[in-house]
């Protein structure tokens, strides 16, 4: 009986230590992700939501926009020029009004853009 209690106590202690290390590692990983996304962001142009960094298309620079898959320098400039000429985007779908951003390209980046 004494061996069983010692084993149970040892097992409970090992489980608590394991959980503590797991929680610490998870917290450190999340903190690291937040620091990386903040260091990459321009002022107000990028927003962290969960694991993805979303780009605010109403504040993003040409360089920020080029971080989106399929958006090169020319299309990024078109987005900024469109925004300057027509005012802010009211919804992310408005990107499809910009030359070089069609439905296919928009669909591939829609989960990464916001209009805040």
matplotlib code that plots the C-alpha trace (Angstrom):
import matplotlib.pyplot as plt

x = [0.0, 2.8, 4.4, 1.1, 0.8, 4.4, 3.8, 0.6, 2.3, 5.3, 2.9, 0.9, 4.1, 5.4, 2.2, 2.1, 5.7, 4.9, 1.9, 3.9, 6.6, 4.1, 2.2, 5.5, 6.7, 3.3, 3.4, 6.9, 6.0, 3.0, 5.1, 7.7, 5.1, 3.7, 7.2, 7.9, 4.7, 5.0, 8.6, 7.5, 4.5, 4.6, 2.6, -1.0, -0.6, -0.5, -2.7, -2.1, -5.1, -4.3, -1.3, -1.9, -0.7, -3.4, -2.6, -4.7, -5.1, -6.1, -2.7, -0.3, 2.7, 3.8, 6.3, 3.7, 1.4, 4.2, 4.2, 0.9, 1.3, 0.9, 1.1, 4.2, 5.6, 3.3, 0.1, 1.1, 1.6, -1.8, -3.5, -1.9, -2.7, -6.3, -6.6, -5.1, -7.4, -10.7, -10.3, -10.2, -11.5, -14.8, -14.5, -11.7, -13.6, -13.1, -9.6, -11.0, -11.6, -7.9, -6.1, -4.2, -6.4, -9.0, -11.3, -8.7, -5.9, -8.4, -9.5, -5.9, -5.2, -8.7, -8.0, -4.9, -6.4, -8.6, -10.0, -9.6]
y = [0.0, 2.3, 1.7, 2.6, 5.9, 6.8, 5.9, 8.0, 10.9, 10.6, 10.4, 13.4, 15.4, 14.4, 15.4, 18.8, 19.5, 18.4, 20.7, 23.6, 23.2, 22.8, 26.0, 27.9, 26.8, 27.8, 31.2, 31.8, 30.8, 33.1, 36.0, 35.3, 35.4, 38.7, 40.3, 39.2, 40.5, 43.8, 44.3, 43.7, 46.0, 49.6, 52.1, 50.9, 48.9, 45.4, 43.7, 40.4, 38.1, 34.6, 33.4, 35.4, 39.0, 41.0, 44.0, 47.1, 48.1, 51.7, 52.3, 49.9, 51.1, 49.8, 47.7, 46.3, 45.3, 43.5, 41.0, 39.7, 36.7, 37.7, 41.5, 42.9, 46.4, 47.6, 46.3, 47.6, 51.0, 50.8, 50.0, 53.0, 55.3, 54.1, 54.7, 58.2, 59.1, 57.5, 57.6, 54.6, 51.2, 50.5, 46.7, 44.4, 43.4, 46.9, 45.8, 44.2, 47.7, 48.2, 47.4, 44.2, 42.7, 40.4, 37.9, 35.1, 37.2, 38.8, 35.3, 34.3, 37.3, 38.0, 36.3, 38.5, 42.0, 44.3, 47.8, 49.3]
z = [0.0, 0.9, -2.6, -4.3, -2.4, -3.3, -6.9, -7.0, -5.5, -7.9, -10.9, -9.8, -9.2, -12.7, -14.3, -12.6, -13.7, -17.3, -17.4, -16.1, -18.7, -21.5, -20.4, -20.0, -23.5, -25.0, -23.4, -24.6, -28.1, -28.2, -26.8, -29.5, -32.3, -30.9, -30.9, -34.4, -35.8, -34.0, -35.2, -38.8, -38.6, -39.7, -37.6, -37.8, -41.0, -39.5, -36.9, -35.2, -35.0, -33.8, -35.7, -38.9, -39.3, -41.1, -43.2, -42.9, -46.5, -45.5, -43.7, -45.4, -47.3, -50.7, -48.8, -46.4, -49.3, -51.1, -48.2, -49.5, -51.8, -55.4, -54.8, -56.4, -56.5, -59.3, -57.8, -54.4, -55.9, -57.7, -54.3, -52.6, -55.6, -55.6, -51.9, -52.2, -55.2, -53.9, -50.1, -47.7, -48.6, -46.8, -47.1, -48.1, -51.3, -52.6, -53.5, -56.6, -58.0, -58.2, -61.4, -61.0, -58.2, -59.7, -57.9, -57.9, -56.4, -53.9, -52.8, -52.2, -49.9, -48.5, -45.1, -44.7, -45.2, -43.1, -43.4, -40.0]

ax = plt.figure().add_subplot(projection="3d")
ax.plot(x, y, z, "-o")
ax.set_aspect("equal")
plt.show()
